[in-house]
Each structure stands twice: as structure tokens, then as C-alpha cells.
Amino acid sequence: MADLVQYYGTGRRKSAIARVFLRPGTGEWKVNGKGFEEYFVTEQQRASAKKTLAVAEMSTTFDVVTTVCGGGVAAQADAVKMGLARALVVFNPELRKALKAEGLMTRDPRQKERKKYGQKGARARFQFSKR
């Protein structure tokens, strides 16, 4: 039996986690079993997710199969972007320099700030009344 050739990368953003598998193919995308346009509705999300393949100029070289969970759809798109970058580096380590220059290999460290006690939110206070 022929082994399945695929390259794997994990991407994270906020609380979203994306498992990305690159398989040699024609450029077909599947996200959680759905089509790419069906899952990522806005053009901004689609552009964010596809940015890595555009930088590496490999849009039609691989079929992309991803599983995403957690977070919102925008964070999931950014997680897919990072997972693709890591999978491409597994495929060809020479791409690392170009992807790093675009900032695709660096995880975005920003997280949601916790709500504090005695306050309405992370920064918002309850309304103050003098009288």
C-alpha cells in the first residue's frame, strides 16, 4: 500500500488551534470537512488564511486539509495561516527565511485580558456616582 505523502503544521492564535495537512494536489481546500469559501465567509478571513501560500508562491501545488477548533473565525483564519507556514517549512526548510520575513512564523502573543474583581470588565469600571 502506498503511503500518503503529507506535511503537518500546527498554528495557534488566541484560543484557536489549527491542524494543517499539506498534500500534493491541485490547490483544493477543506476546513473541518467544509469548503474553504463556505467556512471562511469574509474576504478578509480568506486572504488571511491564504497569505502563506501566496508568499511561498505554491497556491496550486498542494491540497490543504485543516481541522480548526476554539476561538472565533478570524482567529481560526490566523491559526491556519501559521499552521500552513510551519507545514511548508517541514516540506522545504529553505522557505523559512522568506516566511519569517513576512512574520508568518511568529505566534501573535496577544490574549484576552481577564476581568478584574470590583470592575465591570478588564478595564471598564462600574459607573461612579458622586451623589
Number of C-alpha atoms within 10 A of each C-alpha: 3 4 5 8 9 17 20 20 20 21 25 25 24 18 14 20 23 27 21 28 22 24 18 15 11 13 15 16 17 18 20 14 11 13 13 18 14 10 16 20 12 12 10 11 19 18 15 19 24 16 21 25 19 12 15 14 10 13 17 13 15 20 18 23 21 23 16 21 15 14 15 12 17 19 22 27 27 28 30 32 27 32 28 31 30 25 21 25 19 17 14 11 11 11 16 18 12 13 21 12 10 13 14 21 21 13 14 14 8 8 9 8 9 9 12 12 9 8 12 12 13 12 11 10 12 10 7 6 5 3 3
